[in-house]
Amino acid sequence: MDKVHITDTVLRDGHQSLIATRMRTDDMLPICAKLDQVGYWSLEVWGGATFDSCLRFLKEDPWERLRKLKAALPNTRLQMLLRGQNLLGYRHYSDDVVKGFVARAAENGVDVFRIFDALNDTRNLRVSIESVKVAGKHAQGAISYTTSPVHDIPQFVGIAKQMEAMGCDSIAIKDMAGLLTPMVTADLVDALANAVAVPIHLHSHATSGLASMCQLKAIERGCRHIDTAISTFSGGTSHPPTESMVAALKGTPYDTGLDLELLQQIGFYFYGVRKKYARFESEFTGVDTRVQVNQIPGGMISNLANQLKEQGALERMNEVLEEVPRVRENLGYPPLVTPTSQIVGTQAVLNVLSGACYQNISNEVKYYLKGRYGKAPGKVNDIVRQMAIGNEDVIDCRPADLLQPEMDKLREDVATLATTEEDVLTYAMFPEVGRTFLEERAAGTLVPEPLENVEPKQSSGSTPVEFNVTMHGETYHIKVTGTGHKADNRRPFYVSVDGVPEEIMVETLEEIGLAESGEVLSAKTKGSKRPQAKQPGHVTTSMPGTIVDVLVNEGDEVKEGDPLLVTEAMKMETELQAPISGKVTALHVQKGDTVNPDETLIEIE
């Protein structure tokens, strides 16, 4: 059969790649009736970063999103992206969590599970594949495509054979960064088609501008399944446009049979939707051939740009892009796909913002170097390994073999908050964010982040959004980056103060009816004021983040290098260590606090 089948990514990877995974369920449901009429092979709607984004930013239950989409798309296969033993989080989970998650995802509406491992370590795929087969769903093994001195076509063919032997119903080439070129695609698809009997799918981002040509070459060599995105969420770090590929194949032996006019109606709908998310657009999501060097995938680059923007460091994006290949080489050339893209990318940010390579090393880098994510594809830099984990042993077994069953403990941890097994799994994926979500849901205080953004006005009498403020002889550079919804006569404003992000709550005189009273405008910064770091024993962080664990108490004796705090920034955790030996004389933070550079978090004398 020559007909080409299409998987549309607009409800998952399309918006993950272009607007930092911010599309809300309410903007998906109105168009589902038309999406369901198209006749797609599948719609990718779940997994990847959507689970995290629902909880962290949109304050939506991701399981409820899946159920709503299943009800609204009864005639279309729903597909998700699953990170093997990582599931949707950033660590390996025990086998009972993997089995439980897959079972609930299948029950709630997932028909096709695209399963990959960031290191192409097939040991990390086995339990997920087996669980999908037990659920009676389609198991698709995905090869994380990359280029490096240690990757080649015979290696990828070997991975595909292993996946087929494990029971995969199809094999996907997952070109998450848009690294494929047309001729290489032809050779790779040809080699895979001759090596395995199951269908080949091609998933390629358009970052380098080559994806459409790669898809055509793949089709000519026997690939009959391609991933596209509806035009208004296509191109650049997303995928080739659905309408264009349908038009290109029309009247050929590969004709998709899809209705171009119906697709265009869907495209017009999403044209209006995308405007609502202008705040999350980035200049780094267009065609950029530098991806052939830095290899940053589409989903990561939009999120990375947004996270740097929130930290007041967007101007350092190019430095980070230059640092990423160096970190990747030091770590043995892992493919850059979640979670390794976040691991490498966050370490590159830490190197750039701290001004010293590996002065601060994230916990995830340490876990990676210990072998807890699997086997590194190439040789790791011995100096970096020594800086990160010293002489600790590196495991050589399947990482999950070292994990004890977790589900009973997870159920116990959230017994007072979880009402379903899905709630327990939400907490399992993201303990801190998940618990906060469940607590806010129980309290009825779930409020999504605002969509509005402050736009500079052009008239001479407009309110400035960037200015200097001098108080008590000190001058501060203020830049207003956004504003939120007004509630209780107060409105949040998001600003950076000398590059450090802050949130202030403002009550305007007009809003509280004091315009004639002469009372002063009130503004309160979020979080307590901490002393500035001046002494060698003052513990600081190199980048804004959140305290996720406090490991010491006042009065404790510590040695230089002992772990004191764990912070989270850009979804990665970093351990802050004692700069000197001595006694902890003051703690200025507690779990859940937001912290900024140059603040004293702990004092040691």
N, C-alpha and C positions, 0 to 999 in steps of 0.2 A: 504494500500500500504506500503510495507516494504522498498522500495528504499530510500537510504539516499541521500540528496541533500547537495551540498557544496557551501558555500560563501567563495571566496578567498579574503584575505585582503592585498595582496602584494602591491596594489597601494594606500593603506591608512594606516591601522594600522600596517602592517608588517614593513614598513620603519619608521613609527612614533616610533615604539618600539625599533628599532635597530640602526637607524642612525639619530635620532633626527628630523624626518620629513623632510629630506633634498632632497629627490628624485625629480628631475626636470621633467617637462612634456616631454621634449625632449627625456628623457630616458624611458618614458612609451610608447610613440606612436609607435616606431618600432615593438614592440611585440604584439600590440593590435590585429592584424589580427589572430594570433595564439590563443590568449586568447579568442577571440570571437568564435573560433571553438570548444572550450572545452565542452561547455554545462553546465557551472556553473548555479546554481540557481540564483546567483547574484555575482557581483564583487563590493566590497566596494572600492570606489574611491574618496570620498569627505567627508568633514566635519571633526570633531575632530580638531586636530591642523593644518590640511593642509591649511586651509584658512589663518590663522595667518602666518604660515611659508612662504606661497607664497608671501605675502605682505612684511613681515619683512626681510626675508633673500634671497629669490629667485628672488624677484622683478618680479613676474609673476602675471597676473590677474587671480584670482582663478575661476572667472566665465568663462573666456576664456578657462582655463584648462578643466572645466566641458563640455563645448561645443565641444571641440576637442575630448575628450574621448567618448562623445556620438556619434559623427560622426564616430569614429574609431571602436566602439563596437555596431553596430546596432542590433545585435541578442542577446544581453545580458542585463539583468536588471542591472542598475547602482544603487548602494546603498550609502546612506550617514548616518553619525552619527550626530544627532541633540540633543542639550542639553535642550530640552523643552523651557521654557521661557528664558533661557540663550542663545538660538540659538547657535552661535559659539563664543561668547564673554565670558566675565567674570562677567557680571551683568545681572539682569533681564531687559528685554525690554518691552515696552508697547505692548498691543495686536495688534495695527495696524502695528507695525514693524514685529511682529511674522507672521501675516497673509501675509504681503507683501513679507517677505523673503521666506516663504514656497511656495507661488505662483510662484515667480521667479525661485526658485530652481527646481520646477517641470517643468516649461516651458523650462529651460535650459538643462534638461536631467535626473534629479533624478527620479527613479521609486519606490524605497523603502526607506522610512524614518524610521530609527531606532531611537526612541525617548526615552530619559531617563531623570530623574531628579537626581541630585547628592545626595539629601537627601531622595529619594523615596517619596517625597511629591507629590502625584498625582494631587493636585490642579494646579501644575505647568506644567502639561502635556496637560490639556484639550484643550487649544486654538490651540496648535500645532497639536494635533490629528484631531481636527475638520477641520483645514486648509488643512491637507493632504487629508482628505476625500472629501472636496470640490474640490480639484484639481484632484480627481479621481485616486490617487496613493495608494500604499500599506502602511498602517500605522502599524508599529511594535512597541509595547510597550516593553521597556527593564527594567528589574529589576536590580538595582545596587547591586550585591551580595557582602556581607561582613560578617565578624564574629565579634561579640562583646557581652557583657552581655545583650544588649538590642535588638539583632536580632535573629530570629529563623525561622524555616520553616513555621509555621502557619502565621507569619507576611508576608512572601513573597507570600504565597498563597492568602492572602487578597489583596495584591497589584495587583496581576495578575487578580483577579476577577474585581477589579475596572477598570483596563485597558481594559479588554474585554467589560465591560459595557459602556465604553467611545467610543467603536467602533473599537478597534484595530483588525487588521486582523491576527496577530500572536503575540506571547509573546517570548521575548528573555531573557535568563539568561545571564546577562553581568558580567562575572567574570573577571573584569579588572586587578586584581592583581594576579590571579592564586591561589586563596585561597581554591577552591573546592578540596575535596578529593573524591576518587571513590565511597565510600559507601554513603557519604553525597549526592553526585550527584544523585545516584540512588534513594534515598529517596525523594529528592527535585523534580526530574522530575516526579516520580511516583505521588507525591502529586499534582503537577501542572496539569498533564495529567488527573487526576480524577476530577479536579476542574473547568477546562475551556475546551471549545470545539475547540478553535483555535489551530493551530500548535505551537509546542514548538521548539525554536532555542537555541543552546548552543554556547556561545562565552566565551572561557576560555584561558587565557594566560598560557604559559608553564613555567613560572618562577620557580615554585617549582618542576618541572619535572613530574607533575601528569596529565597534561591536556589530553594526549592521552588516558590514562586509564579512565579518567572521561568521555570522549566522548563515549568510548565503553559502559560504564555502562549506560549512558544516552540513547544510541541507544537501548540497551536491554530493557529499560523501556518505550520506545515509542517515544523518540525524533528522528525526521527524518531530522533535519537541523543542520549542524555543520559549524563552521568557522575554516578555515585552512589558512596557508600561503605557497606559493610555497617554496620549500625546502631551497633555498639559502637566503630567508628572513624569516626563521622559527626558532623555538626553543628559549629557554631562555625566555626573556621578550616578545617575539612574540608569535606565535601560533604553534600548531602541524603542521608538514609538510603535504601539500596536497598529495604528491605522496605516502607517507607512509600510510595515512588513506585510500587512494584509494586501495592500495595494500592489506591492512589488511582486507578490506571488500569485496574484489573481490572473486567471487564464493560462496558468502554467500547470504542469503535472503536479505541482506542489500546492495548488490552490487551497487555502484554509477553509473556504466556504463561509467565512464570517461576513456579516452584513456591515459594509463600510459606513453607511449612513447612520446605522444604530450606534456604531462606535463613535462617530463624530458627535452625536447627541450627548453621549457619555462624556466625551472630551470637553464639550462646552460646559457641562455641569461642573466638572472639576476645575475648569478655568475660574469660575466664580469662587469655588471653595478655596483655591490656593491663595487668593487675595487676602483672605482672613488671617493667614499665617505669615504675613509679611515680616513680622518681627523675627521669624526664625530663618528667613532667607539668608544666604551667605554668598559672598563673592567667590568662594572656593568650591562651588559645586558645578561649575561649567566644564567645558572641555579643557583638559590640562594634560599635555603630554609628559609633564614631569612625573606622572604616575609610573611611567616606565622605569623611573629611578627610585622614587620614594615608596611606591607600591601601596600607598594608603587607599583602602577600599572606600567606595562611595558612602556607605552608611556611617563610617567612622569620621570622614572628613567634615561632614556637616555638623555632626555632634561635637567634634574637636573644636571647630571654629566657634560654635555657640558657647562651649565651655570656656574657651580662652576669652571670649568676649565678656562673659559673666565675671571673669577674674580681672578684667581690665588689662588684658595682655594680648589682645588680638593682633597688635602691631608686630608681635614676635612670631607670628605663624610661619613665616618663611624660615626662620631659624629652626623651628621645630621640624619642618619638612626636611631640612638638611640634616638634622640630627637623627631622624628615624632610620635611614639606611645604616648608619654607624651602629646604632643600638641593635638593629636586627642582625648585622654581621657578628657582633659580639655574642649574641645569644644563639648562634648556630643556624641562622637563616630560617626561622619559622615562617610559614605563610602568614600573611597579615589578614587574619579574619578573627572575629570574636571567639575566644577572649584574647588571643595573642596580639591582635591589633591594638586592643586597649592596653595590654601589658607593655608592649613596645612603645606605643604612642605616649602613654603616661610617663614612662621612664624618660623618654625624649624631652617631654615638657619639664620634668623635674631637673634634668641636666641643664636645660636652657635657663629656667627661672632661678635656679640656685647658683648658676654661674660656675659650677664645677661638676664634671662628669662623675656620676655615681656617688656624690656626697650624700645624697638621700636616695635610698633604694626601696622601692615599693615592696610590700610583703609578697605580692603576686610574682614579682621577678625572683624573689628568693624561693618561692614554691616551685617556680618553673625550673630554676637551676638545681633544685633538689630532685627533679624528675617527677614531681607530683602532678604534672599535666601530661606526662608521657615522654617518649624519647625525642630529644632534639634532632632535627634532620641532619645537622652538620656539627662540626666541632665548636664547642663553646670557648670563649676567651678565658684562659685560666686565671688571668689577673682579675677580671670582673667576677668570676666565680668565687675567688678567694675573698674579694672585698664584700661579697654578698653573704656567703654562707660559711666562710672559713674552711675548716677541714671536715665539715659534716659530710656524711655518706650520701651518695646519690642512688636512689632506688632504681632497680632495673626490671621490676615486675609491673604488671598492670596496676596503675595507681589505686584503683578502686578495690583491689584485693586487700589493701591495708585498712579499709574502712569498715567499721562495724555498722550493723543496721541502725538507721536513724529515725524511722517513722514514729516509733513509740515515744521517743524523747521529744520529737517535734510536736506531737499531739499534746504532750504534757505541758510543754512550754507555752502554748497558746490556748490552753483548755478554756480559759475564761473569755476568749475573744473569738475563737473559731467556731462557726456554726456548721461548717461542712468540711469534708476532706479536701476540697479545693482551697479553702482558707488555710488549712495546714500547709498545703503545697505552696501557696503564695508566700507564707512565712519562710518556708524552706528555701525558696529561690533567693529572697532578699530579706534576711532577718530584721535588720533595722528599719528599712523602708517598708517592708511588709507589716511589721508590728505597728508602725505609725499609722499606716493605712487602716488597719483593722481597728485601732483605737479611735481614729477620727470617724470611721464609719459608725462605730458603736455610739459615739457622742453626737453624731449628726453634724459634724463640723468639716466634712470634706468640701474643699473649695479648690477648683483647678487654678493653675497659674493663669494670669491675665493674657489675653491676646493683644491688647492694645500696646502701642509703643509711642513714646514721645517723638514727634517729628519736628525738626527745626522749622520755624516759620521764616519766610523770606522778607516780610515787611520790616521796615526800620523800627517800628514800635513793638516788635515781637518779644516774647519772654525768652531770655537766653537759656540755652541748655548746656553751655560750657563756660565756666568763669572761674576766677580766683576769689577766695574769701580770706580776709585777714582778721584774725582775732587774737588779742593779747600778744601782738607782735609776731605771731606765727601765720604764714600764708599757706593756704591749702588750695590745690587745684580740684575743682568740682566739675564733674560731667554727669548730667542726667541721662540715664540710659533707658528708662522706661517708667511706666506708671501702671497701677492696678486699679481694680474696682473700688469705688467708695463704699465703706460700710461703717455704720455707727458714726457718721459725720467725720470719718477719717479716711484718708486716701494714702496708700503706700506709694512711695517714689523710690525707684531703684537708681542709685548713683554710684559713682566711683570717686573716692577721695584719695588723691595722689596715687591713683591706679588701684586702690583697694576697694572692692565692691562692698557697698553698705545698703541697707534698706532703712528708710526713715518714714515714720508715720506723721502725716501733716493734717492738722485741722485748720482750714482756712477761716478767716473771720466771717466771710459771707455765709459759709456753711453752718456755723454755730451761732449766727445771729449776734455777733459782737462788733459789727462794723462801726457802731457809734460809741462803743464803750472805751475804745482806746487800749484794750488789753492786747498783750503781746502774742504773736503767732507762736504756737507750741510745736516743737519737733523733737522726737525722741528716737535715737538710734537703737537699732535692734542689737541686743547683747550688752554685756557689761563692759566698762572701760577697764582695760588692763594696763599695768605699767609698761613703759617702753623697755625693751631689752637693752641693758647696758653692761652687765657683768658676765664673766665667763660661765658662771653657773646659772644664767638665765636661759631657760629652754624655749626655743621658738620653732615655728614652722616656716618652710620656704615658700609655701603657697597657701592661699585660702582653702579652708576645708571645714570638716565637722569632726568633733571628737566622738569616736565610736567606742573607745575603751580607755579607762584610766587604770594603770597597772600598779601604782604606788599610792601611799598615804603620807600625810605630813608626819615627820619624825622618822621615816624609813631611812636607813643607810643604803646608799647605792654606790656602785662602782662605775667608772667611766665605761660607756658602751652598753650599760644595762638598759633594757626597754622600759620606757616611762609611760608613753601614750601611744594610742593608735588613732590616726586621723584618716578620714576618707575625703578624697578629692578626685573629681573626674571618674567616679565609680571604682577607684582603686584605693587600697589601704596602704598607709605608710606608717612604719614604726618610728617614733621619735625616741632617741637614745640619750642617755646622760652625757653631757659634754665633759663633766669632771666627776671625780669621786667626792662624796660628802653626804650630808644629811639634807633631806627634803624639808625645807623650812616654810614653804608656802605653795599651796595649790590654787591657781587662779581659774581653773576650768573644772567642768564636770561633764559626764557623758551627755551628748546631744548639743553641746555648745558649738557655735560657729566661731572660728578663729581666723586670724589674719597674720601675715608676716610682721615681724618686728615686735609683736606683743609678747610679753613674758607669760608663759603658760604655767611654768613651774620654776621655783627658785631652789637652788642647791647651794649650800655653803659648806 
